[in-house]
Amino acid sequence: MPEHQLDPTTWVDAYSDYLYNYTIVKVNDHEVAQDLISETFLAGLKSAPNFKGEASERTWLISILKRKIIDHYRKKNSKKGKAEVHIEYRDEDSEGEWLEERVSDPYDRTAEDRMENEELGLAIMKCLETLNDRHASIFKMKTIDNFDTEAICNEFEITPSNLWVIIHRARTSMAKCLENSWLQ
C-alpha cells in the first residue's frame, strides 16, 4: 500500500489497540472509549473521500478521534435543555439557598417527534434483521439492553476484543442500512 492512502479494511486490526490506549487515558471509561473508537472509524469511512494524504492513516484517525473526545466532553458538560432553580429559604430552624437542576420535560414532544421516533425505531428493527443472528444478539445486548461486557463475553464465549469488533461491524452495517432505508 502506498504511503498516504487509506485502507479501511485494515483499520480495526491495525489501529484499534493504539486508538484504545490513546482514548482510555482521556476518558477513563472502557465502554466510552470503545464507542468513541467506533464513531471514529465510522467518521473516517464517511470522510474518506476528503482524505488528502498529507498525514498517515493513523495520524488522520487520531485527529478524528481527538474531535470525538472533545465532542464527548462537550455533550457531557453541556447544560443544554436544563434550567437551574435557586430558592432562598428562612424558617425558625435554618436558612440558606437551595438549588434544583431541572431537565426539560421528556413528555413535551410534538406528534411529529413521536412519529419520527416510531419510524426510526421500526427502521432500526428492520436493519437489525439484516445482521447475522449472533451479531444481532450481541449488538442488542450491548447497545439496547445495556448488558455488561463481561456478561456478553461469557454468554457467547468471546473475548472483549472480539466483542468490540462485532459491535463495530454491527454499527457499521446498521449505519449503512439506516442511511439507505431511513434517511432517504
C-alpha positions in Angstrom: 0.0 0.0 0.0 1.5 3.4 -0.9 2.1 5.9 1.8 -0.8 8.3 2.5 -3.5 6.1 1.0 -6.5 4.8 3.1 -7.3 1.1 3.5 -10.4 1.0 5.9 -10.4 -2.8 5.7 -7.3 -2.9 8.0 -8.2 -0.2 10.5 -9.6 -2.4 13.2 -6.7 -4.8 13.2 -4.0 -2.1 12.6 -5.2 0.8 14.8 -7.8 -0.3 17.4 -5.3 -1.1 20.1 -3.4 2.2 19.6 -6.6 4.2 19.5 -8.0 2.5 22.5 -4.8 3.2 24.6 -4.9 6.8 23.5 -8.6 7.1 24.3 -8.7 5.3 27.7 -6.2 7.8 29.1 -8.5 10.6 28.1 -11.9 9.3 29.1 -11.1 6.6 31.7 -14.1 4.5 30.8 -13.8 1.3 28.8 -17.2 1.4 27.1 -17.0 5.1 26.3 -13.5 4.5 24.8 -14.9 1.7 22.6 -17.8 3.8 21.5 -15.6 6.8 20.6 -13.3 4.5 18.5 -16.3 3.0 16.7 -17.5 6.6 16.0 -14.0 7.5 14.8 -14.0 4.6 12.3 -17.5 5.5 11.1 -16.5 9.1 10.7 -13.3 8.0 8.9 -15.4 5.9 6.4 -17.7 8.8 5.8 -14.9 11.4 5.3 -12.5 9.1 3.4 -13.2 10.9 0.1 -11.8 14.1 1.8 -8.6 12.4 2.9 -5.8 14.4 1.2 -2.9 12.1 2.1 -1.0 14.9 3.9 -0.7 12.6 7.0 -0.5 8.9 7.7 -3.7 6.9 8.1 -3.1 6.6 11.9 -2.4 10.3 12.3 -5.6 11.1 10.4 -7.7 8.7 12.5 -6.2 10.2 15.7 -7.2 13.7 14.6 -10.8 12.4 14.1 -10.7 10.7 17.4 -9.5 13.9 19.2 -12.6 15.7 17.9 -14.8 12.8 19.0 -13.3 13.0 22.5 -13.8 16.8 22.6 -17.4 16.3 21.4 -17.9 13.7 24.1 -16.9 16.1 26.9 -18.9 19.0 25.4 -22.0 16.8 25.4 -21.2 15.5 28.9 -20.7 19.1 30.3 -23.5 20.7 28.3 -26.3 22.3 30.2 -28.5 22.5 27.1 -32.1 21.7 27.9 -31.6 22.3 31.6 -32.7 25.0 33.9 -31.5 25.8 37.4 -33.9 27.0 40.1 -32.4 28.9 43.1 -34.6 29.3 46.1 -33.6 31.2 49.3 -35.4 30.0 52.4 -35.7 31.0 56.0 -37.6 29.3 58.7 -37.3 29.1 62.5 -34.5 26.5 62.5 -32.4 27.4 59.5 -31.8 29.5 56.4 -29.9 29.0 53.2 -30.1 28.5 49.5 -31.5 25.5 47.7 -30.6 24.6 44.1 -32.5 22.3 41.8 -31.5 21.3 38.3 -34.4 20.5 36.2 -34.1 18.7 32.9 -36.5 19.6 30.1 -39.8 17.7 30.2 -39.4 14.5 28.1 -43.1 14.4 27.5 -43.1 17.8 25.9 -42.9 16.4 22.4 -44.9 17.1 19.3 -46.9 14.4 17.4 -44.3 14.8 14.6 -41.4 14.0 17.1 -43.3 10.9 18.3 -44.0 9.7 14.7 -40.4 10.3 13.7 -39.1 8.3 16.7 -41.5 5.4 15.9 -40.3 5.4 12.3 -36.7 5.4 13.4 -37.4 2.5 15.8 -39.0 0.5 13.0 -36.1 1.2 10.7 -33.6 0.1 13.4 -35.5 -3.1 14.0 -35.6 -3.8 10.2 -31.9 -3.1 10.0 -31.2 -5.5 12.9 -32.8 -8.2 10.8 -30.1 -7.7 8.2 -27.3 -8.7 10.6 -26.5 -12.4 11.2 -28.3 -13.7 14.3 -25.2 -13.9 16.5 -24.1 -10.3 15.7 -27.7 -9.0 16.1 -28.0 -10.7 19.5 -24.7 -9.3 20.7 -25.5 -5.8 19.4 -28.9 -5.8 21.1 -27.5 -7.0 24.4 -24.8 -4.3 24.4 -26.4 -1.3 22.9 -30.1 -1.7 23.6 -30.3 -3.8 26.7 -27.1 -2.4 28.2 -25.6 -5.7 29.3 -22.2 -5.7 30.9 -19.3 -6.6 28.5 -18.2 -9.4 30.8 -21.7 -11.0 30.8 -21.9 -10.9 27.0 -18.4 -12.3 26.6 -19.2 -15.2 28.9 -22.5 -15.9 27.2 -21.0 -16.0 23.7 -17.6 -17.3 24.8 -15.7 -14.4 23.2 -13.0 -12.0 24.3 -13.7 -8.3 24.9 -11.7 -7.6 21.8 -13.9 -9.9 19.7 -17.0 -8.2 21.2 -15.6 -4.8 20.3 -15.0 -5.9 16.7 -18.5 -7.4 16.4 -20.1 -4.3 17.8 -18.1 -2.1 15.5 -19.1 -4.2 12.4 -22.7 -4.2 13.5 -22.7 -0.5 14.0 -21.2 0.0 10.6 -23.8 -2.3 9.0 -26.6 -0.6 10.9 -25.4 2.9 9.8 -25.3 1.8 6.2 -28.7 0.2 6.4 -30.2 3.2 8.1 -28.6 5.6 5.6 -30.2 3.6 2.8 -33.6 2.8 4.3 -34.5 5.6 6.7 -32.6 8.7 5.7 -33.7 8.7 2.1 
